[in-house]
Amino acid sequence: MSQPAATISGEPLARGLSGLRDARVGLAIGLIALGLLFHAEIAAAVKTWDDSTAYNHCFLVIPIALFLIWDRRSSLRGLTVAPIPLAAVLALPLGVAWLAAERLGIMEGRQLVAVSMVEVLFLAILGRRLWLALLGPLLYLYFLVPFGDFLTPKLQDVTTWFIRHGVDILGIPAYIDGYVIEIPEGSFFVAEACAGLRFLIASIAFGALYSLLMYRGAARRILFIVASIIVPIIANGFRALGIVALGHVLGSAQAAAADHVLYGWIFFSIVILMLIAMGLPFRQDDQPEPVTGSPMTPDPGAARLGLLAGFGVAALAALGPAIVLGLNQAAAMAEVVVMPSCVNQGSPSAPAAGSVGRAIVQRVVCDGTTMNIEIEVFSPRTTAAPVNAERRHLTRLPEADDMSEAPVLSTTGAPMPGWRFIRANDPAFVAAAGLWIDGEPATPGLKMRLQMARTSVTGAAYAPVLVIVTPVADWPNVDMRKRRDLEHQIAAVLDAHDVGDQVRALARGAR
């Protein structure tokens, strides 16, 4: 009985994966080269995995992909490496996409392209049939990209919609203003952390893994992944409604929200168990993975061709970073004299440590309100990425996860061009951010990214300028009413002291 057992546990694995041997050198060289070329994308992804609970599971993606390859070892029997060096040309359009994402300052786009480069590398070295046999595990690598943060506002809207209609059905008196829900027992805020993104991303990753393990047909796999998207969105709405209802029953919104994160993970675990129960009746894991055609004849030159394909993908993938290196050298910042943008009632400080452009920090007293004003001037050829990163760095409290934005309104009620309030609710915080691109007020968004992508190549008449106005306050002890008062004071100061001409003069001097 021992001999068959040894055959079952060892021989299929050796025979099933033996077709990958000729790909080892080419894959190693190609993966190392791509890792060096896209090290910035890798570092940004790992930092996000570590910082955000929504993406902690990304650390498991590569081990899961390797397990899925091992799980498919029987379907690989008879397949061998058949490199397609010509497939390396697919790296050219991907390089164009990477260059566009880099100029637009979209890190997620750069990371998606980097993973797609890896997919092209595997296709070029393994060949079509072996690549198709490993398609599921290879596509699972896309979960390495911390993608989906842009969905947070929409998920907050969906969650708030559930609460609004839920309290009506349950007969709970409530006043809802934006993401703030007020009931007689207290107030709730649908923060970014309550939007359900972390549950949604983890559910999709689990759904893809479950479908790859339990199903063999594409239709069942797609349906289960779709269910893994829809179910957590609906479930999170009911979870948030349940917390509000619990606050009503307990007589204290604070008591109900005290352990809402714990409630969320317990609820999410229940949702995952529901998904598993829903999918079990349709399981096909007792069936083997389909073998893709007849056995292949090994190519004696496969290792050499694989090496050629690996070098080809790496060389073509390097074109985009090489172009960016040249553009960044042309975007070196010139010396500039920076002047304060408000009433000159204080002495400018030295440039802030770690600043991306030329910066000045000044404490001023404008109309009785003490404020810190930071002005940062960037290269005329800079992209949106460093500007947006510095804007987030200067206006985001490290301990706040419910940041939001709103236009700054003048005394007449009209939005002030280029100015946005950056707010937090717990703890309370507010700052005003003003942005000028090519001498004109601008708001972060796709239009701004496109404009800066163009000027990063062609140059601009004016350098981008970022102005951050932050009231001096004891923020841990500032309540929502005091925050609103500070917003009115900032708006009054900005309305009375138009900084547009000063910014344009400053931007012109930085050319």
Secondary structure by P-SEA (a helix, b strand, c coil): caaaaaaaacaaaaaaacccccaaaaaaaaaaaaaaaaaaaaaaaaaaaacccccccccaaaaaaaaaaaaacccccccccccccccccaaaaaaaaaaaaaaaccaaaaaaaaaaaaaaaaaaccccaaaaaaaaaaaaccccccccccaaaaaaaaaaaaaaaaaaaacccccccccbbbcccccccccccccaaaaaaaaaaaaaaaaaaccccaaaaaaaaaaaaaaaaaaaaaaaaaaaaaaaaaccccccccaaaaaaaaaaaaaaaaaaaaacccccccccccccccccccccaaaaaaaaaaaaaaaaaaaaaaaaaaaaaaacccbbbbbbccccccccccccccccccbbbbbbbcccbbbbbbbbbccccccaaaaaaaaaaacccccccbbbbbbbbcccccccccbbbbbbccccbbbbbbbbcccccccccaaaaaaaaaaaaccccccbbbbbbbcccccccccaaaaaaaaaaaaaaaaaccaaaaaaaaaaaac
